[in-house]
Amino acid sequence: MGDYARDWALVDVETSGLIARRDRVLSVAVVTVGPDGERTGEFSTLLNPGCDPGPVDIHGLTTERLLGAPTFDLVAEEMAAMLQGRVLVAHNAQFDYDFLAYEFARARRWLPVSQRLCTLALSRQVDPPTEDLKLGTLAAHYGVPQRRAHDALDDTRVLAGVLRASLREAERLALPLPLVTCPPRAESQFTPKPPKTPCAYRNPGRLTPGGPLRQGMKIAVSGETTLARAELTGRGVAAGLNMMTCVSHRTSVLVTNEPASDSTKVRRADAEGVPVIDEDTFLKLLGDVRAGTSHQAPAPKPSASALPVPAPRRPEPVAAGGPLAGQRVLVLGGPHAEAAAARTRVVERGGSAAVNLSRSVTAVVVLAGGERDRRMRRVVELGIPVRDAQWLGEPTGALAALTAVRPAEEPATAVRSRAPLVLPRGGVVDLAAPPSGTPAPTCHVTAAWEQPVHGEVDVVAFVLDEDEQVAFDEDFVFYGAPENPAGTVRLLTGGPAEQTIAVDLASLPPSAHKVVVAAAVDGDLAFGDVGAVQVALAPGGSAAAPSARATLDAATSERTLLLAELYRRGPVWRFRAVGQGYDHGLAALARGYGVDVAD
């Protein structure tokens, strides 16, 4: 199968929890598969983690069962030999890879993996007509027998069958494999730093001359201080103040004994008009800090004179129906602006705009130069209808006559019961409220773009308070810090053309009002070179089917792009497809949200 034929090491782990830096591996299985698709070796074992095994009702591994098992360091060498020189494969591969990386680090060894492939990410690219992308669902779809779910060895054998079928589909569609490069990692390089204590109070604004400090005020400190900086910060936190590491337009006051210095914080305070006081004044004001408003309390209502001008009505999700309802249309060729206009027209007429060829694509619109696209040969071979730009403007009847082409081998029952809701740029949808007494689900926001792109696209996230600012720098999640310290927001890399932000809504603190998901490109690349970015919302597990999709097109020069927001509106969480681009880079975007970024 050409590039699809490799030496694979299929892995599955059962764990005591979900956080790799804290929880442990309880059992592990490795199945090696050669380029011909045949199994070449197997290894599996229970492991004694030396801790509570966690959710026994899921994995069935009790403390008693694990007592006589080896510790990970005793099997690390044998596992390393099976992984060496092979591509690690797992369903949600970053999860298994991260757990193995920590276990190898604890055993004082390197994890010998240079590339990994996630069958979940591969399945999202193939887009089979299944209700979700869980391993059991895919196994049933591809006819792979599954005997014992959550048994590491059986899950790995099932994974082997799913991998074979997925590779056949990828080859049929000419999809590049979503391989992820895995550089060597040591524990100290990927352990998040503990954050400062989150402030429980809303920011009441700036310090007024001669006025008191109020709980929730954002306080920054610059330069040398008489008291140790840690003690000064501790006193502020104990008084209910929000002690910051940087200055922004939301800072309430800057504390410095050197107001004429040329420090970055002093310069920023002067530029933003932030009040400046010395250390002695700050210590005196700490003796009488006034009560603040809790994040959990309702915000005070503004006076009538202070009410803002009503915002324009937000675009609503595209309703089911329209001449392209149920259709997924791929646009090839054309200048970026023309292709973006065609994708917008698809959405306006009730369809969904694709960014890559997949099983779900039902029509292809070819603009100027699109006939030379590398995917056209497969489009023709698969018999997918090919249209020109005029087709999008045809009367409703002509469009409605289009029918999806189903491969002959696909059973008629293998059709999703509900397609994802299509959102236009700016479209908003409420997340379904969980049943009474159950926590809000973890939401996955996945961004995908055409593969390959000559350059890097990085997806990032910011956890923001009601002032649209991070509470501390660690709430900026990016490739260098792929999760915040609480583990509530994580970056998951599924391949060179897909990245996901996972948000544990139930565990976010009350001060977290919004999670912004953005993307940035490096070097001279712009989003006009990348093309459209598809954003999909999947409430629930990483294998859940998307409930909403949006296809976002920036203009030619943008280097950063706000993709989506998850935000609170009373007791309800909402999702907004943003699609707002900026010419500046990621550092400028991060500074705008209050992140202290070194020059």
Buried (B, 14 or more C-beta within 10 A) or exposed (E): EEEBEBEBBBBBBBBBBBBBBEBBBBBBBBBBBBEEBEEBEBBBBBBBBEBEBBBBEEBBBEEEBBEEBEBBBEBBEEBBEBBEEBBBBBBBBBBBBBBBBBBBBBBEBEBBBBBBBBBBBBBBBBBBBBBBBBBBBBBBBBEBEBEEBBBBBBBBBBBBBBBBBBBBBBBBBBBBBBBBEBEEBEEEEBEBEEBBBBBBBBBBEBBEEEEEBBBBBBBBBBBEBEEEEEEBBBBBBEBBBBBBBBBBBBBBBBBBBEBEBEBBBBEBBEEBEBBBBBBEEBBEBBEEBEEBBBBEEEEEEEEEEEEEEEEEEEBEBBEEEBBBBBBBBBBBBBEBEBBBBBBBBBBBBBBBBBBBBBBBBBBBBBBEEBEEBEBBEBBEEBEBBBBEBEBBEBEEEEBBEBEBEBEEEEEEEBEBEEBBBBBBBBBBBEBEEEEEEEEBBBBBBBBBBBBEBEEEBBBBBBBBBBBBBBBBBBBBBBEEBBBBBBBBBBBBBBBBBBBBBBBBBEBBBBBBBBBBBBBBBEEEBBBBBBBBBBBBBBBEBBBBBBBBBBBBBBEEEBBBBBBBBBBBEEEEBBBBBBBBBBEEEBBBBBBBBBBBEEE
